[in-house]
Amino acid sequence: MSVWLPSAPCTPRACVEPTASVTAVPRAVLRLTGVVLLVLAGVVLTPFGGRIPADLVGRWCRAIVRATGVRVTVTGAAAPTGGLLLVANHISWLDIPLLGAVRPARMLAKTEIRQWPVAGALAARSGVLFIERDRLRALPETVARIAGALRDGAAVVAFPEGSTWCGRAHGRFHRAVFQAALDAGVPVQPVRLHYRVDGGPATTAPAFVGEDTLLASMWRVATARGLVAEVEVLPEITPGSHPDRRALARAAQPTGGEPDWTHTALVSSPSPIGEPAPEAA
């Protein structure tokens, strides 16, 4: 792994709250069955691509989250049409359908996913933009491809922290992807994602961090009670309102741009976060 690749100190053992219980097993099985059926329906419709109405895609994305037993609330204005860079903090695999509910978009994903059986081919067919995260020299080409998609009128989803965090701590937004928005002359739409227990405090149960597996994270969500996903669509950042990618990244991150270590007690042995090289930051 490259020394500039962003990472987070969050781990399942230190940061993530357990949820599973014996009585929750039947409910969890039903929930995950619903998720699988919805995903299979999406797979069947993948060849139709852009011919599917955006509002239908948004409803499908929201239905996936609700099938896990998570209630969804969306606040703020609707995302604009046309080329748009959609950026958000990154906590869970649930973040992806949640942002799809805000506006259907092309996702950025690590290039390793392309090699996954079945999922890799489906991701490629759905318009995913693959990134070689461990090769700094590939960064300019990646930024150019993102900018090209934005110029063509697509919305592109990015998680500029570069890694998932538990939700109680967060990383800073790295700057590279914002260069694509500057080059394409398109707006940036920041979104804040937050998970909590209904009527209660924030929770780390949906987090997908460290050595956690997707199956373990999905099971934790499906066995939880009263999870709420809050999606806050923040004011759009218009083209030309910030002079460079550093300023644009800071403006897009509602937390102020620096890692939050106020909850380091949750982390057993935090490792230093690798600082990206200047071109990758």
TIDREN-435197 format. One record per residue: residue in one letter; x, y, z of N, C-alpha, C in turn. Coordinates in steps of 0.1 Angstrom, whole numbers, plus 5000, padded with zeros to 4 digits. Atoms other than C-alpha are relative to their C-alpha. Layout:
AXYZXYZXYZ ...
***
This chain:
M500849885000500050005000500950125000 S499249875001501350354991499950075013 V500049924987502350585020499150114999 W500949885001500050855006498649965001 L501450045000496950645006499350035013 P500649974988494550785032499449885008 S500550114992493550555061499450065013 A500649964988491650575093500449915011 P499650094989492550445128498849925006 C501250074995488950315134500149854997 T500150145001488549945140498749955005 P501250054995485549725146500049975015 R499950044986486749605180500050135009 A499949884992487549955193498950104999 C500949895003484950175177498549964998 V501450045005481849975166499249935011 E500950054989478949905190499449874995 P500750135004477649545189498550015001 T501449995001474049485181499349865001 A500650135002473449115176499449935012 S500550094989471248895198499249894994 V500750125005469548555194498650044995 T501449975004466048705192500050084988 A500049925012467148935164500349924987 V499650085011468248655141498949994989 P501150015011464848585123499850134993 R500249875006464348955118501150044990 A498849965008467849005104500049924987 V500050085012467448715080498950054990 L501049945009464248865066500450134994 R499549875005465849205063501049984989 L499050025010468849075044499549934988 T500650065012466648865021499450114992 G500649895007464849185012501150084993 V498949935006468149355005500549934987 V499650085012469249064982499050014989 L501149995011465949074963500150144993 L499949875006466249444957501350024992 V498849995008469849424946499949924987 L500250085012468949144922499150074990 A500849935009466249354908500850114993 G499149905006468849634902500949944990 V499150075009471149384885499249974987 V500850035012468349284861499850124992 L500349885007467749644852501350084996 T498749935003471449744849500250024985 P499849975015471449704810499350124995 F500849895005468849974807500650135004 G499249884997471250224823499250135002 G500649874999470250584818498650024996 R501449995004466850504804499049985012 I500950024988465550434840499950145006 P500249874994464050754855500750025013 A499249984989466150914881499249995013 D500850024987463350924907499849865003 L500250144997462850554903501349945006 V498750044995466550494909500250055015 G500049954986466350714940499249925009 R500950084991463450524954500649865002 W499450134998465250194948501150015010 C498949984991468350324966499450015015 R500649984986466150434996499449875005 A500650124996464350104996501049905005 I498950094995467649915000500350035014 V499749964986468450115031498849965010 R501150034991464950075045499849855002 A500150154999465049695038500949955012 T499150044989467849675064499450035013 G500649964988465549815090500450145004 V499549874997467150165089499050104994 R500849895004464850465088500850114994 V499249895007465950745064499350135001 T500649865001465451115067501050084992 V499249925009466651355040499550155002 T500349864998466851735047500850084990 G499349915009467952025025499450004986 A500549985014467352124989500449884991 A499750105010467251884960501350034993 A498749985008470651834942499750054986 P500249945014470952034909500249894989 T499850095012470751864875501350044993 G498749975007473751854851501249945007 G498750044994477351784859500150055014 L500049974985477851764897500949915007 L499150084992480451644921499349995014 L500850024988478551494951501049945010 V499050044990480851464982499449985014 A500650034986480151325017501149945008 N499250074990481751195048499749854998 H500150145003482250815047500049925013 I500150084987481050585075499749854997 S500650145002479250275060499849974986 W500450045014478450075029498650064997 L501349945002474950225035500150144993 D499949865006476350565024499750004985 I500150005015476350454987498550014996 P501449985004472550394984499450135005 L500649874995471850695006500350124991 L499749895009473650924982499349984987 G500850035012471950744953498650055002 A501349954998468750854969499950164999 V499949855002469951224968500050034985 R499949995015470851194931500749884995 P499250115006471750894910501250054994 A498749945004475350924901501049884997 R499050095002478450744889500950005012 M499250014988480550614918501449994997 L498650025000484250624924500349875008 A499750124993485650284934501449954998 K498650055001489050114940500049904988 T499950085012490249934909499949855003 E500050144997490449604928498649944999 I501350055001486649574927499749954986 R500250045014486849534889500449854999 Q499650145000488449194896499149905007 W501050084992485649074919499149914991 P500950085008483648784905498650065000 V501449955002480248904891499950155003 A500149874996480349224911500850104992 G499149925008483249364891499450044987 A500649975013481549324858498850095001 L501249924998478349464871500350155003 A499649874997480149764885500450084988 A499549945013481849834852498850044991 R501149985009478549804833499150125006 S500849894995476850054857500750135000 G499449875001479350324850501050045011 V499149974989481650304880501350054994 L498749955004484850504877501049945009 F499050074992487750294889501250085003 I498949924996490650444908501149915005 E498850074995494150304913500550085012 R499749924989494450434948501449995005 D498650024995497950294955501050044990 R499049955010499550454924499850154998 L500149865001500250824927500150054986 R499949955014501250854891498749994992 A501350015007497750744880499050115004 L501049904996496151034898499650104990 P500449905010496251294870499049944990 E500950075010494651044846498649985006 T501350024993491950964872499250135001 V500749874999491151334878499550044986 A500449965013490951384840498749924996 R501250085003488451094837498850055007 I501249954992486251234865499550134994 A500449885006486351574849499349984987 G500750035012485351424816498549965002 A501350054996482351254832499150125004 L500749884995481351584849499650094988 R500349925012481551774816498949944992 D501050065008479351524800498650005007 G501249984993476651614825499749905011 A500250104990477051324849500250055014 A499749984986476851334887501049905004 V499050094995479851174903500150015015 V499950014986479951054939501449975005 A498750024994483151084959500050015015 F499849994986484151024995501550055003 P498649945000487151264998500849975013 E499150044988488251135033500949884995 G499150115005489650835013499949875008 S500250124991488550585040498850025008 T501150004991485650495062500550035014 W499849974986485550635097498749965008 C501150064992483350525126498850095002 G501149914999481150835126500150095012 R499749914988482250975160501350074998 A498849925004485651065146499950014984 H500049985015486251185110501350044995 G498749955006489051255086499750134992 R500249885008489651555064499849974986 F500250025014488651595029501350034992 H498949985009491551545005499750074987 R500349905010491851774976499949954986 A499950045014492451574944498750004992 V501350015008488851504934499450134998 F500649875002487951864938500650074988 Q499449945012490351954910499249964987 A500950045012488051754886498850104999 A501149915000485151984896500550144995 L499549875005487352294890500349994985 D499750015014488552164856498749994992 A501250015008485052084845499050115002 G500949884998483452404859498649965004 V501350044995480652224877499950025015 P500249984985479152274912500449885008 V499750104990480052074943498849995009 Q501250024991477151934964500549925012 P499650074987478251855000498849945006 V501050074993476251605019500649955013 R499550054987476551525056499249875004 L500750124996475751165067500249975015 H499950024985474951075103499149885003 Y500850124995473650755120499850025015 R500349994986471850755153498949895003 V501150084995469450545174498850095001 D501249934999465850655171499750065014 G500249944988465250905198501250015009 G498850004991468750875211501250054993 P498749945005472450955204500549934987 A499350065012474750885175500549865003 T499650144998475750525170501049964989 T499050045010478650355153499749864994 A500450145005476750025146500149994985 P500050025015476450095108501450014994 A498649985005480250165105500649884993 F499350115008482249955080501550044999 V498649954998485850015092501049895001 G498950094997489249855094499949874993 E500050145005489349475090498649954999 D501450055000485549455092499749944986 T500450065013483949235065498650064997 L501349955004480949345045498849925006 L501050094995478949045057499850045015 A500249964985479649135094499350135002 S500649874999478749495089498549994996 M501450015004475449405071499249935011 W500750074989474549155099499850095012 R500149914989475249415125498850104998 V501049905003472949665108498649935000 A501250075001470249405102499549955014 T500450044986470149295139499850125009 A500249884992470049655152498550045001 R501349944999466949825164500050155000 G500249865000465850175157501150084994 L498949925006468750285135499350104990 V500549895008468150615117501250054992 A499049945009470250745087499550144997 E500449865003470151125085500950054989 V499349945012471151275051499750154999 E500249865000471651645052500750064987 V499549945013472051805017500350155003 L499649874997474052115023499950104988 P500149915011474052435002501149974989 E499150035012475552384967501150115000 I498849915002479052534961500150034985 T500149975015478852714927501450014994 P498749995007481652704901500650145001 G499449875000484152984905500050075013 S500149934987483353064941501349985009 H498750024992486752924954501149994990 P498949985009490152984938500749874996 D499250135002491752634942499349895007 R500650124994491052284953500149995015 R499950004985492352344988498850075006 A501149924995489752614994498749934998 L501350065003487052414977499849885009 A500250114991487752104998499650045014 R500349954987487652305030498550055001 A501449955000484352465020499049895000 A500950125001482852125012499949925012 Q500150094988483651965045499450085011 P500749924990481152085071500750005014 T499450014987483351975100501350085001 G498949914999486152215092501349964994 G498950045007488652005074501149925007 E499050074993490751855101499549885008 P500550124994490551505117499550045014 D500649984987488351495148500549895010 W499450104990490251325177499350015014 T500749984987487651415204499549875005 H500550134996486651045205501149904999 T499050105001490050885205500049905010 A500150114990489150695236499349884994 L500650115007487150475212501049914993 V499050075009490350375194501149945009 S499150064991492550125212501450034997 S498649975004495850175193500050084987 P500149935012495450455168501450014993 S498849995008498050445140500050134993 P500049885007499250755123499450004987 I500650005013497350855093501050054990 G499049965010499550865062499650134993 E500349885007499751215048500249994985 P499950015015499051225011501150104995 A499149915006501751374989499250124994 P500749885004500951724977499049984989 E500950025012499451614944498849925003 A501150084997497251364961499050065011 A500849944988495951584990498850074995 
***
